[in-house]
């Protein structure tokens, strides 16, 4: 099994996910519930781990996170400001 790691983190979008979630006044549970409605199996603790960078984020999850948080995928990745 490969372990994916970039500068000590398993994703580069966690800080932006946290920022956008807070901007929309969503709890981690709220965000997990919206992702579940969209068909992504995820729990609140997984959102926490995404935000602190200890969980890998699949491309399909990133796409749905961007849609729910009303931001672009490139913004979540830190490409756009």
N, CA, C and O atoms as a GROMACS GRO file, in nm:
protein
  324
    1UNK      N    1   0.084  -0.118   0.000
    1UNK     CA    2   0.000   0.000   0.000
    1UNK      C    3   0.088   0.124   0.000
    1UNK      O    4   0.181   0.135   0.080
    2UNK      N    5   0.059   0.216  -0.090
    2UNK     CA    6   0.133   0.340  -0.095
    2UNK      C    7   0.077   0.437   0.010
    2UNK      O    8  -0.043   0.442   0.034
    3UNK      N    9   0.166   0.512   0.068
    3UNK     CA   10   0.124   0.615   0.162
    3UNK      C   11   0.148   0.750   0.095
    3UNK      O   12   0.261   0.783   0.060
    4UNK      N   13   0.042   0.825   0.076
    4UNK     CA   14   0.051   0.953   0.010
    4UNK      C   15   0.077   1.061   0.114
    4UNK      O   16   0.006   1.071   0.214
    5UNK      N   17   0.178   1.141   0.089
    5UNK     CA   18   0.216   1.243   0.185
    5UNK      C   19   0.280   1.359   0.110
    5UNK      O   20   0.364   1.338   0.022
    6UNK      N   21   0.242   1.482   0.143
    6UNK     CA   22   0.299   1.601   0.083
    6UNK      C   23   0.327   1.700   0.195
    6UNK      O   24   0.234   1.755   0.254
    7UNK      N   25   0.453   1.722   0.223
    7UNK     CA   26   0.493   1.812   0.332
    7UNK      C   27   0.427   1.776   0.464
    7UNK      O   28   0.383   1.864   0.539
    8UNK      N   29   0.420   1.647   0.493
    8UNK     CA   30   0.365   1.601   0.619
    8UNK      C   31   0.213   1.592   0.624
    8UNK      O   32   0.156   1.562   0.728
    9UNK      N   33   0.147   1.618   0.511
    9UNK     CA   34   0.000   1.613   0.506
    9UNK      C   35  -0.044   1.516   0.398
    9UNK      O   36   0.030   1.489   0.304
   10UNK      N   37  -0.163   1.465   0.414
   10UNK     CA   38  -0.218   1.373   0.315
   10UNK      C   39  -0.307   1.445   0.213
   10UNK      O   40  -0.356   1.383   0.119
   11UNK      N   41  -0.328   1.575   0.232
   11UNK     CA   42  -0.402   1.655   0.134
   11UNK      C   43  -0.353   1.798   0.143
   11UNK      O   44  -0.289   1.838   0.240
   12UNK      N   45  -0.385   1.876   0.040
   12UNK     CA   46  -0.350   2.018   0.042
   12UNK      C   47  -0.473   2.108   0.048
   12UNK      O   48  -0.462   2.231   0.041
   13UNK      N   49  -0.590   2.047   0.061
   13UNK     CA   50  -0.714   2.124   0.059
   13UNK      C   51  -0.775   2.145   0.197
   13UNK      O   52  -0.871   2.221   0.210
   14UNK      N   53  -0.723   2.081   0.299
   14UNK     CA   54  -0.787   2.083   0.430
   14UNK      C   55  -0.809   2.220   0.489
   14UNK      O   56  -0.916   2.248   0.543
   15UNK      N   57  -0.708   2.307   0.480
   15UNK     CA   58  -0.724   2.443   0.534
   15UNK      C   59  -0.834   2.519   0.463
   15UNK      O   60  -0.912   2.591   0.526
   16UNK      N   61  -0.840   2.502   0.332
   16UNK     CA   62  -0.944   2.573   0.254
   16UNK      C   63  -1.083   2.513   0.279
   16UNK      O   64  -1.181   2.587   0.281
   17UNK      N   65  -1.092   2.384   0.298
   17UNK     CA   66  -1.220   2.322   0.332
   17UNK      C   67  -1.270   2.381   0.464
   17UNK      O   68  -1.387   2.417   0.476
   18UNK      N   69  -1.181   2.390   0.561
   18UNK     CA   70  -1.218   2.448   0.692
   18UNK      C   71  -1.263   2.593   0.676
   18UNK      O   72  -1.366   2.633   0.730
   19UNK      N   73  -1.186   2.671   0.601
   19UNK     CA   74  -1.220   2.812   0.580
   19UNK      C   75  -1.358   2.828   0.515
   19UNK      O   76  -1.440   2.907   0.562
   20UNK      N   77  -1.383   2.754   0.408
   20UNK     CA   78  -1.511   2.765   0.337
   20UNK      C   79  -1.626   2.713   0.422
   20UNK      O   80  -1.735   2.770   0.421
   21UNK      N   81  -1.602   2.606   0.495
   21UNK     CA   82  -1.708   2.551   0.582
   21UNK      C   83  -1.748   2.653   0.688
   21UNK      O   84  -1.866   2.673   0.714
   22UNK      N   85  -1.650   2.716   0.749
   22UNK     CA   86  -1.678   2.817   0.852
   22UNK      C   87  -1.746   2.940   0.792
   22UNK      O   88  -1.834   2.999   0.854
   23UNK      N   89  -1.705   2.977   0.672
   23UNK     CA   90  -1.767   3.092   0.605
   23UNK      C   91  -1.917   3.068   0.583
   23UNK      O   92  -1.997   3.161   0.591
   24UNK      N   93  -1.954   2.944   0.556
   24UNK     CA   94  -2.095   2.908   0.534
   24UNK      C   95  -2.165   2.868   0.664
   24UNK      O   96  -2.282   2.829   0.663
   25UNK      N   97  -2.093   2.880   0.776
   25UNK     CA   98  -2.146   2.846   0.908
   25UNK      C   99  -2.201   2.703   0.914
   25UNK      O  100  -2.308   2.678   0.969
   26UNK      N  101  -2.125   2.613   0.856
   26UNK     CA  102  -2.160   2.472   0.860
   26UNK      C  103  -2.074   2.402   0.965
   26UNK      O  104  -1.955   2.433   0.979
   27UNK      N  105  -2.133   2.310   1.038
   27UNK     CA  106  -2.053   2.227   1.127
   27UNK      C  107  -1.993   2.114   1.043
   27UNK      O  108  -2.033   2.092   0.929
   28UNK      N  109  -1.898   2.044   1.101
   28UNK     CA  110  -1.842   1.928   1.032
   28UNK      C  111  -1.950   1.824   1.007
   28UNK      O  112  -1.951   1.758   0.904
   29UNK      N  113  -2.042   1.810   1.102
   29UNK     CA  114  -2.154   1.715   1.085
   29UNK      C  115  -2.244   1.758   0.970
   29UNK      O  116  -2.290   1.674   0.893
   30UNK      N  117  -2.270   1.889   0.959
   30UNK     CA  118  -2.353   1.941   0.849
   30UNK      C  119  -2.289   1.908   0.714
   30UNK      O  120  -2.356   1.862   0.622
   31UNK      N  121  -2.159   1.934   0.705
   31UNK     CA  122  -2.089   1.908   0.580
   31UNK      C  123  -2.090   1.759   0.546
   31UNK      O  124  -2.113   1.721   0.432
   32UNK      N  125  -2.065   1.676   0.645
   32UNK     CA  126  -2.070   1.530   0.623
   32UNK      C  127  -2.208   1.487   0.576
   32UNK      O  128  -2.220   1.405   0.485
   33UNK      N  129  -2.313   1.543   0.635
   33UNK     CA  130  -2.450   1.508   0.596
   33UNK      C  131  -2.477   1.548   0.452
   33UNK      O  132  -2.539   1.472   0.377
   34UNK      N  133  -2.431   1.666   0.411
   34UNK     CA  134  -2.452   1.710   0.273
   34UNK      C  135  -2.375   1.621   0.174
   34UNK      O  136  -2.424   1.592   0.065
   35UNK      N  137  -2.256   1.580   0.213
   35UNK     CA  138  -2.181   1.488   0.128
   35UNK      C  139  -2.252   1.353   0.119
   35UNK      O  140  -2.255   1.292   0.012
   36UNK      N  141  -2.307   1.307   0.229
   36UNK     CA  142  -2.380   1.180   0.228
   36UNK      C  143  -2.502   1.189   0.137
   36UNK      O  144  -2.531   1.094   0.064
   37UNK      N  145  -2.573   1.300   0.141
   37UNK     CA  146  -2.688   1.320   0.052
   37UNK      C  147  -2.644   1.314  -0.094
   37UNK      O  148  -2.718   1.267  -0.180
   38UNK      N  149  -2.523   1.364  -0.121
   38UNK     CA  150  -2.469   1.363  -0.257
   38UNK      C  151  -2.415   1.225  -0.297
   38UNK      O  152  -2.370   1.207  -0.410
   39UNK      N  153  -2.419   1.128  -0.204
   39UNK     CA  154  -2.378   0.993  -0.237
   39UNK      C  155  -2.238   0.955  -0.193
   39UNK      O  156  -2.187   0.849  -0.231
   40UNK      N  157  -2.174   1.040  -0.114
   40UNK     CA  158  -2.039   1.011  -0.066
   40UNK      C  159  -2.048   0.963   0.078
   40UNK      O  160  -2.098   1.034   0.165
   41UNK      N  161  -1.999   0.844   0.102
   41UNK     CA  162  -2.001   0.787   0.236
   41UNK      C  163  -1.888   0.848   0.318
   41UNK      O  164  -1.770   0.820   0.294
   42UNK      N  165  -1.924   0.932   0.414
   42UNK     CA  166  -1.825   1.002   0.496
   42UNK      C  167  -1.890   1.039   0.629
   42UNK      O  168  -2.010   1.063   0.636
   43UNK      N  169  -1.810   1.043   0.733
   43UNK     CA  170  -1.859   1.078   0.867
   43UNK      C  171  -1.794   1.207   0.914
   43UNK      O  172  -1.700   1.256   0.852
   44UNK      N  173  -1.844   1.261   1.024
   44UNK     CA  174  -1.792   1.386   1.078
   44UNK      C  175  -1.643   1.378   1.109
   44UNK      O  176  -1.569   1.473   1.082
   45UNK      N  177  -1.598   1.266   1.165
   45UNK     CA  178  -1.457   1.255   1.199
   45UNK      C  179  -1.368   1.257   1.075
   45UNK      O  180  -1.252   1.298   1.083
   46UNK      N  181  -1.420   1.214   0.962
   46UNK     CA  182  -1.343   1.221   0.837
   46UNK      C  183  -1.328   1.365   0.791
   46UNK      O  184  -1.223   1.401   0.737
   47UNK      N  185  -1.429   1.447   0.811
   47UNK     CA  186  -1.419   1.589   0.779
   47UNK      C  187  -1.311   1.652   0.866
   47UNK      O  188  -1.229   1.730   0.817
   48UNK      N  189  -1.310   1.619   0.993
   48UNK     CA  190  -1.207   1.669   1.084
   48UNK      C  191  -1.068   1.629   1.036
   48UNK      O  192  -0.977   1.712   1.034
   49UNK      N  193  -1.052   1.504   0.996
   49UNK     CA  194  -0.922   1.457   0.950
   49UNK      C  195  -0.881   1.520   0.817
   49UNK      O  196  -0.763   1.542   0.793
   50UNK      N  197  -0.979   1.550   0.731
   50UNK     CA  198  -0.948   1.623   0.607
   50UNK      C  199  -0.893   1.760   0.644
   50UNK      O  200  -0.791   1.803   0.591
   51UNK      N  201  -0.962   1.829   0.734
   51UNK     CA  202  -0.924   1.966   0.770
   51UNK      C  203  -0.787   1.974   0.836
   51UNK      O  204  -0.716   2.073   0.819
   52UNK      N  205  -0.748   1.872   0.911
   52UNK     CA  206  -0.616   1.876   0.975
   52UNK      C  207  -0.509   1.808   0.889
   52UNK      O  208  -0.392   1.805   0.927
   53UNK      N  209  -0.550   1.754   0.775
   53UNK     CA  210  -0.454   1.700   0.680
   53UNK      C  211  -0.411   1.557   0.702
   53UNK      O  212  -0.310   1.515   0.646
   54UNK      N  213  -0.485   1.482   0.782
   54UNK     CA  214  -0.446   1.344   0.806
   54UNK      C  215  -0.527   1.244   0.726
   54UNK      O  216  -0.512   1.123   0.744
   55UNK      N  217  -0.614   1.291   0.637
   55UNK     CA  218  -0.693   1.202   0.552
   55UNK      C  219  -0.677   1.241   0.407
   55UNK      O  220  -0.685   1.359   0.372
   56UNK      N  221  -0.655   1.143   0.322
   56UNK     CA  222  -0.648   1.162   0.178
   56UNK      C  223  -0.786   1.203   0.128
   56UNK      O  224  -0.888   1.156   0.179
   57UNK      N  225  -0.791   1.290   0.027
   57UNK     CA  226  -0.917   1.332  -0.034
   57UNK      C  227  -0.918   1.285  -0.179
   57UNK      O  228  -0.832   1.324  -0.258
   58UNK      N  229  -1.015   1.202  -0.212
   58UNK     CA  230  -1.028   1.152  -0.350
   58UNK      C  231  -1.078   1.264  -0.441
   58UNK      O  232  -1.139   1.360  -0.394
   59UNK      N  233  -1.052   1.251  -0.569
   59UNK     CA  234  -1.092   1.353  -0.664
   59UNK      C  235  -1.243   1.375  -0.666
   59UNK      O  236  -1.288   1.489  -0.675
   60UNK      N  237  -1.320   1.267  -0.658
   60UNK     CA  238  -1.465   1.282  -0.658
   60UNK      C  239  -1.515   1.352  -0.531
   60UNK      O  240  -1.615   1.422  -0.535
   61UNK      N  241  -1.445   1.332  -0.419
   61UNK     CA  242  -1.481   1.401  -0.295
   61UNK      C  243  -1.448   1.550  -0.307
   61UNK      O  244  -1.526   1.634  -0.264
   62UNK      N  245  -1.333   1.581  -0.366
   62UNK     CA  246  -1.293   1.720  -0.384
   62UNK      C  247  -1.394   1.794  -0.471
   62UNK      O  248  -1.431   1.908  -0.441
   63UNK      N  249  -1.438   1.729  -0.577
   63UNK     CA  250  -1.537   1.791  -0.667
   63UNK      C  251  -1.667   1.821  -0.592
   63UNK      O  252  -1.724   1.929  -0.608
   64UNK      N  253  -1.713   1.728  -0.512
   64UNK     CA  254  -1.839   1.747  -0.438
   64UNK      C  255  -1.821   1.849  -0.325
   64UNK      O  256  -1.913   1.927  -0.298
   65UNK      N  257  -1.706   1.849  -0.259
   65UNK     CA  258  -1.679   1.950  -0.157
   65UNK      C  259  -1.687   2.090  -0.217
   65UNK      O  260  -1.748   2.179  -0.159
   66UNK      N  261  -1.626   2.108  -0.334
   66UNK     CA  262  -1.628   2.238  -0.400
   66UNK      C  263  -1.772   2.280  -0.432
   66UNK      O  264  -1.809   2.396  -0.412
   67UNK      N  265  -1.850   2.188  -0.480
   67UNK     CA  266  -1.990   2.218  -0.514
   67UNK      C  267  -2.070   2.258  -0.391
   67UNK      O  268  -2.141   2.358  -0.393
   68UNK      N  269  -2.058   2.181  -0.284
   68UNK     CA  270  -2.132   2.210  -0.161
   68UNK      C  271  -2.087   2.340  -0.098
   68UNK      O  272  -2.170   2.416  -0.047
   69UNK      N  273  -1.956   2.365  -0.099
   69UNK     CA  274  -1.902   2.485  -0.034
   69UNK      C  275  -1.903   2.608  -0.125
   69UNK      O  276  -1.861   2.717  -0.085
   70UNK      N  277  -1.953   2.590  -0.249
   70UNK     CA  278  -1.967   2.699  -0.345
   70UNK      C  279  -1.834   2.769  -0.373
   70UNK      O  280  -1.824   2.892  -0.374
   71UNK      N  281  -1.732   2.686  -0.397
   71UNK     CA  282  -1.600   2.735  -0.436
   71UNK      C  283  -1.552   2.647  -0.551
   71UNK      O  284  -1.613   2.545  -0.582
   72UNK      N  285  -1.443   2.687  -0.614
   72UNK     CA  286  -1.389   2.605  -0.722
   72UNK      C  287  -1.291   2.500  -0.667
   72UNK      O  288  -1.236   2.515  -0.558
   73UNK      N  289  -1.273   2.397  -0.744
   73UNK     CA  290  -1.176   2.295  -0.707
   73UNK      C  291  -1.036   2.359  -0.702
   73UNK      O  292  -0.956   2.327  -0.614
   74UNK      N  293  -1.008   2.448  -0.796
   74UNK     CA  294  -0.876   2.512  -0.796
   74UNK      C  295  -0.855   2.598  -0.672
   74UNK      O  296  -0.743   2.609  -0.623
   75UNK      N  297  -0.961   2.659  -0.621
   75UNK     CA  298  -0.949   2.736  -0.497
   75UNK      C  299  -0.919   2.641  -0.380
   75UNK      O  300  -0.833   2.671  -0.297
   76UNK      N  301  -0.990   2.529  -0.374
   76UNK     CA  302  -0.964   2.433  -0.268
   76UNK      C  303  -0.820   2.382  -0.271
   76UNK      O  304  -0.761   2.353  -0.167
   77UNK      N  305  -0.764   2.372  -0.391
   77UNK     CA  306  -0.627   2.325  -0.406
   77UNK      C  307  -0.524   2.434  -0.383
   77UNK      O  308  -0.403   2.407  -0.385
   78UNK      N  309  -0.569   2.556  -0.362
   78UNK     CA  310  -0.475   2.666  -0.339
   78UNK      C  311  -0.416   2.725  -0.465
   78UNK      O  312  -0.318   2.799  -0.459
   79UNK      N  313  -0.475   2.693  -0.579
   79UNK     CA  314  -0.426   2.746  -0.707
   79UNK      C  315  -0.479   2.886  -0.730
   79UNK      O  316  -0.406   2.973  -0.778
   80UNK      N  317  -0.604   2.909  -0.696
   80UNK     CA  318  -0.668   3.041  -0.709
   80UNK      C  319  -0.680   3.105  -0.572
   80UNK      O  320  -0.694   3.035  -0.471
   81UNK      N  321  -0.676   3.237  -0.568
   81UNK     CA  322  -0.697   3.308  -0.441
   81UNK      C  323  -0.840   3.347  -0.420
   81UNK      O  324  -0.873   3.407  -0.318
   0.00000   0.00000   0.00000
